[in-house]
Amino acid sequence: MTTPPAPVPVSLDVREYREPLPDADAYLALWQQIEPHLLRVDPREGRSLRLDLGDRGALTLQLLDPAGNPDAFGPGTQFAVRGILETARVRYACGPCATAGSRTYGPFQCHVCNEEKGKDGGTRLCDRHVVILEGAFRTVCPDHTPACPACGRPGVFWCDGSGCKNRKAWCAAHRVPHPGDARTSYCRGCFDDRFPTCVAPRCGQTGYLRCEHVRSGGGGTCPHRVCAAHAGRWQIYGPHRRGLALCPTHLSGLRGMSREDVVFQIVAATALRRRSRADGPALLPRLSVVRHILIHVRNEALDMGVVDALFTRLRATAGSTGAGAEMATLLDAHARVREQDLNAFRGDQELGRRHYEALLRMLVAAGRGQLAERLSFSDFRPKANALYVRVPPDVAGLFIGRGGSGIRDLGARLGVTLKVEKR
């Protein structure tokens, strides 16, 4: 059985052929027209063969393996087309170029057109017609070149600030460069928000910290920004967590706040921190801590029950939406802790009052009954084994003694550290 000869490999160049070749059938019909011309070609020809087809243009063929071809081509010779060179088709044509009468590849898309017409309906753009502003790779067509919101001139950069978020473009006259990154620019409003000036007089430094004082009545927080040097820290969470940042005005105004205002600030500011999660899960300080805060801010040592009542009244007035709802949730979660603190406090105070009654008996026995009548119980802290008593200023010297000798002696006899409560 005779093995049929292998097909003769050829390549076809149709870039000069003028008639359209939309599918495989059109190519097959073309090949049937040109195949008879190959019967007159030398099978060993290594040069490209050009076939002039008159008004239809020209074709170029290349015998890919002249040395392996038969001695002559005949009606039974089979050919295998291994490759076809075609004129590049512009699938995505540039819209502005097409309007001008030319067809150019448009690799870019207008983002505004895409948003208005959908991804497939957007305008395609070539390198010459695409508009790319500084700051973000957000391509637009000439018709959608953004205008500066301030003056209407063509925008030259996208603002990277929190207010614009790369959605607004500004002109060069309204550009404010990033102080440490030449690739980033802002409009004036976003720059002032990102790098605000410290509120302290004659400071000039960037106020990176926001004052966390909360305005009553749902008015938000204080708008002032302060630098680290002029910010005050109200350490309501203890020494191991960041306290509330306060501007100089609200730091100095702490001592002028009422009890209710102090507790409101503690709860409202903690609720805002809880919402932002800026410093981990925000928890309200324990009643004992709040009691000491009130001592330092208002110079008054309140019974723990009075402190708890401040939180209870605030919970009754907290709203059910927004910041009020967040405060209510925080206070509800804090209720059990407050109950535990109250129970522990009552037990501690019973022990403290026993120490206090022993102190009074010692003073009476020493003939100092009038001094004993002027004293009052304040607090007992079992961890420090410290008994605090309130002493009127006019008899404080008699109670404390020269160089503190009197109070030290009384404390040693009681077995506690005796301290005068500051008022």
C-alpha positions as CSV (number, residue, x, y, z in Angstrom):
1,M,0.0,0.0,0.0
2,T,1.5,3.3,-1.1
3,T,1.7,6.1,1.5
4,P,0.2,9.4,0.1
5,P,2.7,12.3,0.0
6,A,2.5,14.8,2.8
7,P,0.7,18.1,2.1
8,V,2.9,21.0,0.9
9,P,3.2,23.6,3.7
10,V,2.6,27.2,2.6
11,S,1.9,30.5,4.3
12,L,-0.5,33.2,2.9
13,D,-0.2,36.9,3.2
14,V,-3.5,38.7,2.5
15,R,-2.6,42.2,3.8
16,E,-2.8,43.6,0.2
17,Y,-6.0,41.8,-0.6
18,R,-8.9,44.3,-0.8
19,E,-12.0,42.2,-0.5
20,P,-13.1,41.2,3.0
21,L,-12.5,37.8,4.3
22,P,-14.9,37.5,7.3
23,D,-14.9,33.7,7.9
24,A,-13.4,30.3,7.0
25,D,-15.7,29.8,4.0
26,A,-14.4,33.1,2.4
27,Y,-10.8,31.9,2.8
28,L,-11.7,28.5,1.3
29,A,-13.3,30.1,-1.8
30,L,-10.2,32.4,-2.2
31,W,-7.9,29.3,-2.0
32,Q,-9.8,27.6,-4.7
33,Q,-9.2,30.6,-7.0
34,I,-5.5,30.8,-6.4
35,E,-4.6,27.1,-6.2
36,P,-4.4,26.7,-10.0
37,H,-1.7,29.3,-10.1
38,L,0.5,27.1,-7.9
39,L,0.7,24.4,-10.5
40,R,3.0,26.6,-12.6
41,V,5.3,27.4,-9.7
42,D,8.7,25.8,-9.2
43,P,8.3,23.6,-6.0
44,R,11.9,24.4,-5.0
45,E,11.3,28.2,-5.1
46,G,12.5,29.8,-1.8
47,R,11.4,33.3,-2.6
48,S,8.0,34.7,-1.8
49,L,5.5,34.4,-4.6
50,R,3.3,37.5,-5.4
51,L,0.0,36.9,-7.2
52,D,-1.6,40.0,-8.7
53,L,-5.4,39.7,-8.7
54,G,-6.2,43.0,-10.4
55,D,-8.9,45.1,-8.6
56,R,-8.9,42.7,-5.7
57,G,-5.4,43.5,-4.8
58,A,-2.5,41.0,-4.4
59,L,-1.6,37.9,-2.4
60,T,1.8,36.7,-1.3
61,L,2.6,33.0,-0.8
62,Q,5.6,31.4,0.7
63,L,6.6,27.8,0.2
64,L,7.7,26.9,3.8
65,D,9.8,23.7,2.9
66,P,11.2,24.0,-0.7
67,A,13.7,21.2,-0.1
68,G,11.0,18.8,0.9
69,N,8.5,19.5,-1.8
70,P,7.9,17.1,-4.8
71,D,9.6,17.7,-8.1
72,A,6.4,19.2,-9.6
73,F,3.0,20.2,-8.5
74,G,0.0,18.6,-10.1
75,P,-3.8,18.5,-9.8
76,G,-3.5,15.9,-7.0
77,T,-1.0,17.9,-4.9
78,Q,-2.4,18.7,-1.5
79,F,-1.5,22.0,0.2
80,A,-1.6,22.9,3.9
81,V,-1.9,26.6,4.9
82,R,0.3,26.9,8.0
83,G,-0.2,30.6,8.6
84,I,-2.1,33.6,7.4
85,L,-0.9,37.2,7.7
86,E,-3.9,39.6,7.9
87,T,-4.3,43.3,8.3
88,A,-4.7,44.1,12.0
89,R,-8.4,44.7,12.9
90,V,-9.2,47.5,15.3
91,R,-11.7,45.9,17.6
92,Y,-11.8,48.8,20.1
93,A,-11.6,52.0,18.1
94,C,-10.9,55.4,19.6
95,G,-14.2,57.4,19.7
96,P,-12.7,60.9,19.0
97,C,-10.6,59.5,16.1
98,A,-13.6,57.9,14.6
99,T,-15.5,61.2,14.7
100,A,-12.5,62.7,12.8
101,G,-12.7,60.0,10.1
102,S,-9.9,57.7,11.2
103,R,-9.8,54.4,13.0
104,T,-7.2,54.1,15.8
105,Y,-6.9,51.5,18.6
106,G,-8.3,52.8,21.9
107,P,-6.8,50.9,24.8
108,F,-8.3,53.2,27.4
109,Q,-11.9,53.8,28.5
110,C,-13.6,56.8,29.9
111,H,-14.7,56.1,33.5
112,V,-17.5,58.7,33.4
113,C,-18.9,57.2,30.2
114,N,-18.8,53.8,31.8
115,E,-20.7,55.0,34.8
116,E,-23.3,56.6,32.6
117,K,-23.7,54.0,29.9
118,G,-22.3,50.8,31.3
119,K,-18.9,49.1,30.8
120,D,-19.6,48.2,27.1
121,G,-21.0,51.6,26.2
122,G,-18.1,53.7,27.4
123,T,-15.9,55.7,25.0
124,R,-12.7,54.2,23.9
125,L,-9.6,56.4,23.8
126,C,-6.2,56.3,22.1
127,D,-3.0,57.6,23.6
128,R,-3.6,61.0,22.0
129,H,-7.1,61.6,23.2
130,V,-7.1,60.0,26.7
131,V,-7.1,62.4,29.6
132,I,-5.1,61.2,32.7
133,L,-4.7,63.6,35.6
134,E,-2.2,63.4,38.3
135,G,-2.9,61.5,41.5
136,A,-4.9,58.5,40.2
137,F,-5.1,56.4,37.1
138,R,-8.7,57.5,36.3
139,T,-9.0,57.9,32.5
140,V,-11.6,60.2,31.0
141,C,-12.4,61.4,27.5
142,P,-12.0,65.0,26.4
143,D,-15.8,65.7,26.9
144,H,-15.6,64.6,30.5
145,T,-12.4,66.3,31.5
146,P,-13.2,67.5,35.0
147,A,-13.3,71.2,35.9
148,C,-11.9,72.7,39.1
149,P,-14.8,73.1,41.6
150,A,-13.4,76.4,42.8
151,C,-12.8,78.3,39.5
152,G,-14.0,76.1,36.6
153,R,-10.6,75.8,34.9
154,P,-9.6,72.3,33.7
155,G,-8.5,70.1,36.5
156,V,-4.9,68.8,36.6
157,F,-4.9,66.5,39.6
158,W,-7.2,64.3,41.7
159,C,-7.4,65.3,45.3
160,D,-6.5,62.4,47.6
161,G,-8.1,63.9,50.7
162,S,-10.9,62.4,52.8
163,G,-13.4,64.9,51.4
164,C,-12.6,64.3,47.7
165,K,-11.4,60.7,47.8
166,N,-9.9,60.9,44.3
167,R,-13.4,61.9,42.9
168,K,-12.8,65.6,42.5
169,A,-10.2,67.2,40.3
170,W,-8.6,70.6,40.9
171,C,-6.6,73.1,38.9
172,A,-2.9,73.9,39.6
173,A,-3.9,77.2,41.3
174,H,-5.9,75.3,43.9
175,R,-3.3,72.6,44.5
176,V,-1.7,72.1,48.0
177,P,1.2,69.6,47.9
178,H,1.7,66.9,50.6
179,P,4.5,68.2,52.8
180,G,6.4,64.9,52.5
181,D,5.2,63.2,49.3
182,A,5.5,65.1,46.0
183,R,3.3,62.5,44.3
184,T,0.2,63.5,46.4
185,S,-1.7,66.7,46.3
186,Y,-4.8,68.0,48.1
187,C,-7.3,70.8,47.7
188,R,-7.2,73.4,50.5
189,G,-10.1,71.9,52.4
190,C,-8.8,68.4,52.4
191,F,-5.3,69.6,53.3
192,D,-6.5,71.5,56.3
193,D,-8.4,68.4,57.4
194,R,-5.4,66.2,56.9
195,F,-2.8,68.7,58.3
196,P,-4.7,71.1,60.5
197,T,-2.9,73.8,62.4
198,C,-2.7,73.4,66.1
199,V,-5.3,75.5,67.9
200,A,-2.8,76.7,70.5
201,P,-1.9,80.4,69.9
202,R,1.4,81.0,67.9
203,C,2.0,77.3,67.6
204,G,1.9,76.6,63.8
205,Q,2.5,72.9,64.2
206,T,0.2,70.3,62.7
207,G,-2.7,69.4,65.0
208,Y,-2.7,65.6,64.5
209,L,-4.9,65.1,67.6
210,R,-8.6,65.8,67.7
211,C,-10.1,67.1,70.9
212,E,-12.4,64.4,72.3
213,H,-14.6,66.7,74.3
214,V,-18.2,65.8,73.4
215,R,-20.7,68.5,73.0
216,S,-24.0,67.9,74.8
217,G,-27.2,67.6,72.9
218,G,-25.7,65.6,70.0
219,G,-23.5,68.4,68.8
220,G,-20.5,66.1,68.0
221,T,-17.0,66.6,69.3
222,C,-15.0,69.7,69.7
223,P,-13.7,70.8,66.2
224,H,-10.3,71.9,67.6
225,R,-7.1,70.1,66.6
226,V,-3.9,70.1,68.7
227,C,-0.3,69.0,68.4
228,A,1.2,66.6,70.8
229,A,2.9,69.4,72.7
230,H,-0.3,71.3,73.4
231,A,-2.7,68.3,73.8
232,G,-3.8,67.4,77.3
233,R,-4.5,63.8,78.3
234,W,-7.4,63.2,80.7
235,Q,-6.4,59.8,82.1
236,I,-9.9,58.4,82.8
237,Y,-8.9,54.8,81.8
238,G,-5.9,54.5,84.1
239,P,-2.1,54.9,83.5
240,H,-1.8,52.1,80.9
241,R,-4.2,53.3,78.2
242,R,-4.4,56.5,76.3
243,G,-6.5,59.1,78.0
244,L,-8.9,61.4,76.2
245,A,-7.1,64.1,74.2
246,L,-8.3,67.6,75.1
247,C,-7.5,71.0,73.6
248,P,-6.3,73.6,76.1
249,T,-9.7,75.2,76.5
250,H,-11.5,72.0,77.5
251,L,-8.5,70.8,79.6
252,S,-8.7,73.9,81.7
253,G,-12.5,73.7,81.8
254,L,-12.5,70.3,83.6
255,R,-12.7,71.8,87.0
256,G,-15.7,73.9,86.1
257,M,-17.8,70.9,85.1
258,S,-20.6,69.6,87.3
259,R,-20.7,66.0,88.5
260,E,-23.2,65.2,85.7
261,D,-21.0,66.8,83.1
262,V,-18.0,64.8,84.2
263,V,-19.9,61.5,84.0
264,F,-21.4,62.5,80.6
265,Q,-18.0,63.3,79.2
266,I,-16.6,59.9,80.4
267,V,-19.5,57.9,78.9
268,A,-20.0,59.9,75.7
269,A,-16.3,60.0,74.8
270,T,-15.9,56.3,75.5
271,A,-18.9,55.5,73.3
272,L,-17.2,57.4,70.4
273,R,-14.0,55.5,71.0
274,R,-16.0,52.2,71.0
275,R,-17.6,53.2,67.7
276,S,-14.3,54.0,66.0
277,R,-12.3,51.2,67.7
278,A,-9.3,53.6,67.5
279,D,-7.8,52.3,70.8
280,G,-9.2,48.8,71.1
281,P,-12.5,47.9,72.8
282,A,-13.5,50.9,74.9
283,L,-14.8,50.1,78.4
284,L,-16.1,52.5,81.0
285,P,-13.8,53.0,84.1
286,R,-14.9,51.3,87.3
287,L,-16.8,53.3,89.9
288,S,-13.8,53.5,92.1
289,V,-11.9,55.2,89.3
290,V,-14.7,57.6,88.6
291,R,-14.9,58.5,92.2
292,H,-11.2,59.4,92.2
293,I,-11.7,61.4,88.9
294,L,-14.4,63.4,90.7
295,I,-12.0,63.9,93.6
296,H,-9.3,65.3,91.3
297,V,-11.6,67.3,89.1
298,R,-14.1,68.7,91.7
299,N,-12.2,68.2,95.0
300,E,-15.1,66.2,96.4
301,A,-15.1,62.6,97.7
302,L,-18.6,61.2,97.0
303,D,-20.1,58.1,98.4
304,M,-20.0,55.3,95.8
305,G,-23.8,55.1,95.8
306,V,-23.9,58.8,94.7
307,V,-21.4,58.1,91.9
308,D,-23.5,55.1,90.7
309,A,-26.6,57.3,90.7
310,L,-25.0,59.7,88.3
311,F,-24.6,56.8,85.8
312,T,-28.2,55.6,86.5
313,R,-29.6,59.0,85.7
314,L,-27.6,59.4,82.6
315,R,-28.9,56.0,81.4
316,A,-32.5,57.2,81.9
317,T,-31.9,60.2,79.6
318,A,-29.8,58.4,76.9
319,G,-31.5,58.3,73.5
320,S,-32.3,55.2,71.4
321,T,-30.6,56.2,68.2
322,G,-27.1,57.3,67.1
323,A,-24.6,58.3,69.9
324,G,-27.4,58.0,72.5
325,A,-28.0,54.4,71.7
326,E,-24.2,53.7,71.8
327,M,-24.1,55.3,75.3
328,A,-27.1,53.3,76.4
329,T,-25.4,50.0,75.3
330,L,-22.2,51.0,77.1
331,L,-24.1,51.8,80.3
332,D,-26.1,48.6,80.2
333,A,-22.9,46.6,79.9
334,H,-21.4,48.6,82.7
335,A,-24.3,48.0,85.1
336,R,-23.1,44.7,86.4
337,V,-19.6,46.1,87.0
338,R,-21.1,49.0,89.0
339,E,-23.1,46.6,91.1
340,Q,-20.0,44.6,91.9
341,D,-18.1,47.8,92.7
342,L,-20.9,48.9,95.0
343,N,-21.0,45.6,96.9
344,A,-17.2,45.6,97.3
345,F,-17.2,49.3,98.3
346,R,-19.8,48.7,101.0
347,G,-17.7,45.9,102.5
348,D,-14.6,48.0,102.4
349,Q,-16.4,51.0,104.0
350,E,-17.7,48.9,106.9
351,L,-14.1,47.9,107.7
352,G,-13.1,51.6,107.2
353,R,-15.7,52.9,109.6
354,R,-14.6,50.5,112.3
355,H,-11.1,51.9,111.9
356,Y,-12.6,55.4,112.0
357,E,-14.6,54.7,115.2
358,A,-11.4,53.4,116.8
359,L,-9.7,56.6,115.8
360,L,-12.4,58.7,117.4
361,R,-12.2,56.7,120.6
362,M,-8.4,57.2,120.7
363,L,-8.8,60.9,120.4
364,V,-11.5,61.1,123.1
365,A,-9.3,59.0,125.4
366,A,-6.4,61.4,124.8
367,G,-8.6,64.4,125.8
368,R,-9.0,65.6,122.2
369,G,-12.8,65.1,122.0
370,Q,-13.4,68.5,120.4
371,L,-11.0,67.6,117.6
372,A,-12.8,64.2,117.2
373,E,-16.1,66.0,116.8
374,R,-14.7,68.0,113.8
375,L,-13.6,65.0,111.8
376,S,-15.7,63.0,109.4
377,F,-15.2,59.7,107.6
378,S,-14.2,59.8,103.9
379,D,-12.9,56.5,102.5
380,F,-11.0,53.3,103.2
381,R,-8.9,51.7,100.6
382,P,-8.0,48.1,101.6
383,K,-5.4,47.5,99.0
384,A,-3.4,50.4,100.4
385,N,-4.7,49.9,103.9
386,A,-5.3,53.6,103.9
387,L,-8.0,55.4,105.9
388,Y,-9.0,58.8,104.6
389,V,-10.7,61.3,106.9
390,R,-12.0,64.8,106.2
391,V,-10.5,67.5,108.5
392,P,-11.6,71.1,108.5
393,P,-8.7,73.4,107.5
394,D,-8.7,75.3,110.9
395,V,-7.9,72.1,112.9
396,A,-5.8,70.3,110.2
397,G,-2.5,71.3,111.9
398,L,-3.7,70.0,115.3
399,F,-4.6,66.7,113.7
400,I,-1.5,66.3,111.5
401,G,1.0,67.4,114.1
402,R,4.5,68.9,113.6
403,G,6.0,67.4,110.5
404,G,3.2,64.9,110.3
405,S,4.1,63.2,113.6
406,G,0.6,63.3,115.0
407,I,-1.1,61.6,112.0
408,R,1.7,59.0,111.7
409,D,1.4,58.1,115.4
410,L,-2.4,57.7,115.2
411,G,-2.1,55.6,112.1
412,A,0.6,53.3,113.6
413,R,-1.6,52.7,116.7
414,L,-4.6,51.9,114.4
415,G,-2.6,49.7,112.1
416,V,-3.5,51.7,109.0
417,T,-2.0,54.5,106.9
418,L,-4.0,57.6,108.0
419,K,-4.5,60.3,105.4
420,V,-6.4,63.6,105.2
421,E,-8.8,63.7,102.3
422,K,-8.2,66.6,100.0
423,R,-11.3,68.7,99.3
